[in-house]
Amino acid sequence: MIRRLLAAFLLFATAIAAAAPPEPLLWTAQNGAGTVYLLGSFHLLRAEDYPLHPRVEVAYAEADRLVFEIDPAEMASPDLLATIQTLAKFDDGRTLRGVISEENAEKLKAFMGGSEAAMASSDAFKPWYVGMNLVVGMMARFGLDPKRGLDQHFMRRAAADGKPVGGLETVLQQMGALDASPLAEQEQMLSEAFAPPAEMRRRVFAMHDLWRAGDADGLLALINEDMAEKTPQMYLRLNRDRNLAWLPQVADMLERDQTVLVVVGTMHLIGDEGLVALLRARGVKVERVDAEQAVKLPPLPDAA
């Protein structure tokens, strides 16, 4: 009995000392034989963003299968970077400096420390690819790591636990959404990386903090301000078009006698064009998981 009380006290003390886990952006969809959990990911996180909320752990434990934006096998392929770069490179004689403004070319060169060699190596690539790499690099400097992103976290856990996994699209389909965007919007994406570091940090952590707080409305407002208004065609290709392509796949999961945990960027779940609204429009019952509801934990063993 004493050991049970001591263990309970230690658990309680640890909960007080640790930061509260992120409020989950987690929905459950039910229609027919299956159940699908929809979990909104943040693709780059920090060590202190873990552990996850118990509600997320329950969803993972119940899942027979996990599905991500891209199949983990493709993400782990040694050919992944080469595959992306075949799409990201110009193949018609154009260059990066030939399609962006002189002002942005000068800003890019300054960003690269004035290195002409770095600029020359970047010239082969389209604005979306250079912009994506600059932004990810900047976020890494702020302590946000793609290897700690929610998707990667669950990919590793599923592999360790032997849970089947799958993907909703290929990497070429995903990158193709960026590649098909107008060059002017690609350049706008690139120019976002030239914001002062303090301003970039503020914007990044504003979104990160909203994700941690589970604030779907706040995230939607910020996404609309940062992306939907500034690069509307890119936003439609990245969000609406992909969501519509994923919708039949999620609907098919619901027809099978299984529980699936779908882990995708939070942008794909919220708003009128998110998967939650699209599934509801099909008559699927979709409810946000109540993070405040008590989670039944296994009992502590009695002292011998």
N, C-alpha and C positions, 0 to 999 in steps of 0.2 A: 504493500500500500504506500509506504514512504517513497519507494522508487517511482511509483506511478505519479505521485504528487510532484516529486522533483522534476520528472520528465515534463509534466504539464507546465510547471513553472518556467523551465528552460525554453519551451516552445513559446510561451507567452512573452518572456523577456526578449527573445529573438525577434518576435513580431513587432515589439515596441521599438527595438533598436534599428531594424531594417526600414528602408524606404518603402512606402506603400507600392505594391505592384501596379503596373498600368491598368487602368479601367478598360476592360476588353470591348473592342468594336466587333462584337460577335452576335450573329443571328442564327436562328435555326429555321430551316425550311422543311415542311412536311407535306407530302402529296403522294398518295399511293402507298407503296410498301416501304419506301426508303426515307431516310432522314439525311439532310445535308446541313452541316455547320458551315457558315460563311464567316471567315475570320479576316478582318482588315489588317493588313501588314504595313509596317514601316520598313523599308528595304535596307536602311542603314541604322544601326542602333549602337548603344554603349553597353559595357558590362553591367553598369548599374541599372539598366532597364530590365534586368532579370533579378529574381525569378518572376515568372508570369503569374497572372491572377489564377486562383484555384479553378474558376469557371473554365478557363482555357485548358487547364490540365485535365479537367473532366471530359471536355470535348475531344481532346487528343486520346485519352484512355478509351473512350467509347468508339472511336473511329476504326472501322475495318480497313480503311484505305485513305490516303492523303493525295490531294490533287493541287498542283501549283500552276502558276502561269506557264512555266516551261518545265518539261520533264527533267527531274534531277540527273538522269543519265546524260541528257544533252548538255546540261549545265556543267557536268564534270568532264565532258569530252576534251581531249587535248587539242582538238581542231576548232574549239569554240571561237577563239579570237580570230583565227584565220577566216572562219565562216562569216563573222560579223564584218571583218575588214573587206571582204569581197564586195559587200554591199556598200560599205562606207567610202570606198575609193571612187574617185572620178574615173570613168572609162572612155571619156569623149574628148580628152585634151584640155579640159578646163582645170583650173587650180582654185584653191581656197581663196588666195588673194585676188584672183580674177573675178570672184562672184560676191565678195563682201566689200564694203566701203573702205576707202583709204583710212578713215578715222578708226574703224574697228580693226583694220590690219595693224595700225600703229599701236592700238591698245593691246592687241594680242602679242605683238612683239615685246612690248614693255612687260606684259604679264610673264613672258618667257625669259625675262632678264636681259632683253636686247639681243638674244642669240639668233643670228641669221641661220645657223645650222638647224636650230629647233624649228624656225619658221619654214625652212625648206622642207623639212621632214613632214610638217603639217600640211604643206601645200597639196599633197596628194588626196587629202581627205575632205569630205563634205562638212559644211558648218555644223550639222546636228551631231556628228561624231566627235568633233573637236570640243564643242560646247558640253556635251555629255561628260567627256573625260575631265574637263576643267572643273565642272561642278562637283563631280564625285571626288576629285582630288581635294577640292576645297573643303568638302564635308569631312573627309578623312582628317584634315588638319584640325577640324573642330572636335575630333574624337569619335565621330560616327563611322562605323566600320561595316561594309557590306557583308563581311563574314559573320557579323553578329545580327544581321537583319533577321526578321521573324521567319522569312522563307527559308533562309539557310539553316537557321536553328532547327526547324522542324524537318528539313531534309536530312540533317545529320541524325536526329533522333529516330526518324522512321527507318533509316538504314541500320542503325544500331539495334532497333527493336524488331527488325524483319517485317515491317508493315509495307504492303504494296503501295506504290506511288504512281502518279501519272502527271500529264501536263495538258493544258487547254490549248496550247499553240506551240509552234516551233520558234526558235530564236530568229529565224529569217522573217517570219510573220510579224513578230514583235518589233524588230528593228525596221521592218518595211513600213510600219506606220509612221516612223520618224522620217524615213527616206522619201516617202511619198508626199511629205509636207512641202508647201511652197518655200522656195529658197529664202524669201524675205522673212518668213517665220523661223526658219532654221537660223538665220543670222540674228534674229531677236533672241533666240535661245542662247546663242553664243555670247551675245553682248551682256546677258544676265550675269555671266561669270566675271565681268569687269567691275561690278559694283564694289565699293570699298569693303574690305573684309569685315569690318564691324557691322555694316549694313547687311551683308550676306549672312553673317552669323545670326543676327537678329531674326531675319526671315526664316532661316532654316530651323532655329529652335522655337520660333512661334508655331511652326507646323508640328515639330516634334512634341512640343508641350501639349498641343491640342490632341494629338494622338494619344499621349499618355493619359490625358484626362478623359478619353473616350468621347470627346466633343465632336460628334458627327456634323452638326450644324456649323460650328466654327471652322472645321476643316473645309467644308463645302464652300463657305464664304471666301476663305483664303485661296482655295484652288481656283474659284471663279475670278478672283481679283488678279492672281498671279499668272494664270494660264488661259482660262476660257476667254478672257477679254483681250489679252495681249497676242495670243496665238490661236485664234479660234479654229482654224482648219486642222492644225496639229492636235488640238484638244479633241476634236471630233474623231480623228483617226485613232488617237491613243486611247480614248475612253469609250465613246458611244459605239463606234464600229466594232471594236474588240468585244465589248460587252454583248452586243447582238450576236457575234460569232460564238461566244461562250454559252449563251442562254440555252440553246437546244441540248448542249452537252450536260449542263446542270439539270435540266428537266429530265433527261434520260437517267441520270443518277437516281432521281427521285422515284423512278419506276422500278428500281431494283431493290431487293430485300437486303439492304446494307446501310451502314452509316458511314458517310464520307465527310472528311474535313477538307474544305476548300480554302486555301490560303492565297490571297491575292492582295495587291495594293488596295488600300482603303478607298482610293478614288473610284475604284470599280464597283463599290457596294453602295455608295451614297448618292443622293440626288435623284432627280426624275429619270435619269438615264442609267442609273446604277442597277446592279443585278437584283437588289432587294425590291426595288420598284417594278422592274421588268417581270420578275417572278410573280409578284402580287397581281400585276395586270393579267397574268395567265390564270389567275385563280388559285395560286399556290399560297398556302398559309405560311407566312414568314413573320417571325417575332424576334425582337431583340432579346438576347439572354439577359436576365436580371442579375446583375453582378452583386446585388445586395442580398439575394436569397442565400440562405445558409447552405453550405456545401457539406455533405455528410462525409466525414473523414473516418478511416478505419480506426478502431479502438486500440489504445495502447495495451500491450500484453501485461498481464498481472505479474507481480514479482514472484519469483520462484521461492 
